[in-house]
C-alpha cells in the first residue's frame, strides 16, 4: 500500500478488480508457492476424490466469502490503518482461493455454482460490520477466522492419509487464518454478541452443505 490515503473511488476500483479476480476462474495467480507443489499425487479412489473435492469446494466457497467480507469491511472501515490491515489479509486469502480451485480441478471437479450469491451476500455483511465500527469489524473478522479454522480442522481429519497434497494446502490455510484472527484481536477486535454468533453458525451450515454437493 502507498503512503497516501485512498479515496472511496480508489477503494471502489480496487474492490471491483478484486471481485473479478474472485469470481472469474483462473483470473489470478497466487503470490506464494502452492504448498503442495513438490508433493506426489498418491492414488485415490473415485469416492475419495469426490469427497475431497466436496471438502475443497467448501473451502473454496469459504474463500469467496472471505473476499466479499474483507472487501466490504475494508470499504467501510473507519480508520485507514484498519483498512490497510484488512487489505493485506485479503491478499493472502486470494492465495487460498487459487490453491483450492487448482486442487478441485486436479481432482476432476468444478467450483460451486452458488459462489456469485455467496460473494455478494458476504460483501453486504462485511460492509455492515464495518459500519458498526472498527471494534465490531475486527471482532467479526476474528470470529469468522475462528470458524474457518474449525472447518479446516474437521476437513483435515476426514482426508485419506495418502492425500498429502490437500493436507498441505489446508495446513497452510489454517496457519494463515490463525494469524489473521490474532491480528484482528490485537488491533482491537471485541467479542460479538451471542446472537450474531448463532446466526453465523446457521449461515455457515447452509453454505457448507450447498457447496459440498453443488
C-alpha positions in Angstrom: 0.0 0.0 0.0 1.3 3.5 -0.7 1.7 6.2 1.9 -1.2 8.3 0.7 -4.8 7.7 1.9 -7.0 6.0 -0.6 -10.2 7.8 -1.6 -13.6 6.0 -1.8 -13.2 6.0 -5.6 -9.8 4.3 -5.3 -11.2 1.7 -2.9 -14.2 1.1 -5.2 -11.8 0.4 -8.2 -9.7 -1.9 -6.1 -12.8 -3.8 -4.9 -14.2 -4.2 -8.5 -10.8 -5.6 -9.5 -10.8 -8.0 -6.6 -14.4 -9.1 -7.4 -13.3 -10.1 -10.9 -10.3 -12.0 -9.5 -12.5 -13.7 -7.0 -15.4 -14.7 -9.3 -13.7 -15.4 -12.7 -11.9 -18.8 -12.5 -8.3 -18.8 -13.4 -8.1 -14.9 -13.4 -5.5 -14.7 -10.6 -2.3 -16.4 -9.6 -1.1 -17.0 -6.1 1.7 -14.7 -4.8 3.1 -17.6 -2.7 4.1 -21.0 -3.9 1.5 -23.7 -3.8 2.0 -25.7 -0.6 1.6 -29.0 -2.5 3.8 -28.2 -5.5 6.6 -30.7 -4.6 4.3 -33.4 -3.2 3.4 -36.5 -5.1 -0.1 -37.3 -6.2 -1.0 -40.6 -4.5 -3.7 -42.9 -5.9 -7.2 -42.1 -4.7 -10.4 -44.0 -5.4 -13.3 -42.3 -7.2 -15.3 -42.0 -4.0 -12.3 -40.4 -2.2 -11.8 -37.9 -5.0 -15.4 -37.0 -4.9 -15.4 -36.5 -1.1 -12.1 -34.5 -1.2 -13.4 -32.3 -4.0 -16.6 -31.6 -1.9 -14.5 -30.6 1.0 -12.3 -28.3 -1.1 -15.3 -26.9 -2.8 -16.5 -25.8 0.7 -13.1 -24.3 1.4 -13.1 -22.5 -2.0 -16.5 -21.1 -1.4 -15.4 -20.0 2.1 -12.6 -18.1 0.4 -15.0 -16.5 -2.0 -17.0 -15.4 1.1 -13.8 -14.2 2.8 -13.0 -11.9 -0.2 -16.5 -10.5 -0.1 -16.3 -9.9 3.7 -12.9 -8.4 3.6 -13.8 -6.1 0.7 -17.0 -4.9 2.4 -15.1 -4.4 5.7 -12.3 -2.5 4.0 -14.6 -0.2 2.2 -16.5 0.8 5.4 -13.6 0.7 7.9 -13.5 3.9 9.9 -9.7 4.2 10.2 -7.2 3.8 7.3 -4.8 1.6 9.2 -7.6 -0.9 9.8 -8.4 -0.9 6.1 -4.7 -1.5 5.3 -4.6 -4.5 7.6 -7.8 -5.9 6.1 -6.5 -5.4 2.6 -3.2 -7.2 3.4 -5.1 -10.2 4.9 -7.4 -10.3 1.8 -4.4 -10.5 -0.5 -3.2 -13.6 1.4 -6.6 -15.1 1.3 -6.5 -14.8 -2.5 -3.7 -17.4 -2.4 -6.1 -19.7 -0.6 -8.7 -19.2 -3.3 -6.2 -20.2 -6.0 -4.9 -23.2 -4.2 -8.4 -24.6 -3.5 -9.5 -24.0 -7.1 -6.5 -25.8 -8.5 -6.9 -28.7 -6.2 -10.6 -29.1 -7.2 -9.7 -29.1 -10.9 -6.9 -31.6 -10.3 -9.5 -34.0 -8.8 -11.7 -33.6 -11.8 -14.5 -31.4 -10.4 -15.7 -27.8 -10.5 -16.2 -25.0 -8.0 -19.6 -24.2 -6.5 -22.4 -22.8 -8.8 -23.5 -20.6 -5.9 -20.3 -18.5 -5.5 -21.8 -15.4 -7.0 -24.6 -15.4 -4.5 -22.3 -16.0 -1.5 -19.8 -13.3 -2.7 -22.4 -10.6 -2.8 -24.1 -11.7 0.4 -20.7 -11.7 2.2 -19.9 -8.3 0.7 -23.1 -6.9 2.2 -22.4 -8.4 5.6 -18.8 -7.2 5.6 -19.9 -3.6 4.8 -22.5 -3.7 7.6 -19.8 -5.0 10.0 -17.5 -2.1 9.0 -20.3 0.5 9.5 -20.8 -0.8 13.0 -17.3 0.4 14.0 -13.8 -0.9 13.8 -14.0 -2.9 17.1 -17.1 -4.8 15.8 -15.5 -5.0 12.4 -12.3 -6.6 13.7 -14.3 -8.8 16.2 -16.4 -10.1 13.3 -13.2 -10.9 11.4 -11.7 -12.8 14.4 -14.9 -14.8 14.9 -15.1 -15.6 11.2 -11.4 -16.8 11.1 -12.0 -19.0 14.2 -14.9 -20.7 12.5 -12.9 -21.3 9.3 -10.1 -22.9 11.4 -12.7 -25.2 12.9 -13.9 -26.3 9.5 -10.3 -26.8 8.3 -9.5 -29.0 11.4 -12.6 -31.1 10.6 -11.6 -31.5 7.0 -8.0 -32.5 7.9 -9.5 -35.3 10.0 -11.6 -36.5 7.0 -8.8 -36.6 4.5 -7.4 -40.0 3.5 -3.9 -40.4 4.9 -2.4 -40.7 1.4 -3.7 -37.3 0.3 -0.6 -35.3 1.2 -1.4 -32.6 -1.3 -4.7 -31.5 0.0 -3.4 -31.8 3.6 -0.5 -29.4 2.9 -2.9 -26.8 1.5 -5.3 -27.0 4.4 -2.5 -26.8 7.0 -1.1 -23.6 5.4 -4.5 -22.1 5.2 -5.1 -22.9 8.9 -1.9 -21.2 9.9 -2.8 -18.1 7.9 -6.3 -17.9 9.4 -4.8 -18.1 12.9 -2.6 -15.2 12.0 -5.4 -13.1 10.7 -7.5 -13.8 13.8 -4.6 -12.8 16.0 -4.2 -9.6 14.0 -7.8 -8.7 14.4 -7.8 -9.2 18.2 -4.5 -7.4 18.6 -5.9 -4.4 16.6 -8.8 -4.0 19.0 -11.5 -6.5 17.9 -14.0 -7.3 20.6 -16.2 -10.4 21.1 -19.5 -10.4 19.2 -22.9 -10.7 20.9 -24.0 -14.4 21.2 -26.9 -13.8 18.8 -24.6 -12.9 15.9 -22.5 -16.0 16.6 -25.6 -18.2 16.3 -26.6 -16.5 13.1 -23.1 -17.0 11.7 -23.3 -20.7 12.6 -26.5 -21.4 10.7 -25.4 -19.3 7.7 -22.2 -21.3 7.6 -24.1 -24.5 7.8 -26.2 -23.7 4.8 -23.2 -22.6 2.8 -21.1 -25.7 3.6 -24.0 -28.1 2.8 -24.7 -26.5 -0.6 -21.0 -26.1 -1.5 -20.2 -29.7 -0.8 -22.7 -31.0 -3.3 -23.0 -28.1 -5.8 
